């Protein structure tokens, strides 16, 4: 019997693309977070997030093939990520996760990781 990865359990690529799309719909309207995405179109950021999460949870390694090691803290270092940015990021991510309507145990596992990731990105007090 083969064990499914988390990626497979939650519905694979489609699920992570839906998550990233919903998240960036919120970011697009957020006065605090939107300036952290200098590209005119949020599409590239949405794609990077979807690919990263797919890879992290056991899906294709497309993110690393195109961008190398994730190095999340390094990639976020140029931006001021304080508690307010953390809270805003999690607010939009909470909405995105809720929109997936995952089984409770899978939702909890995903959410716990996202909270951990958001905490680790804080690089500025205030």
Beta strands, then each sheet from edge to edge (+ up, - down):
end
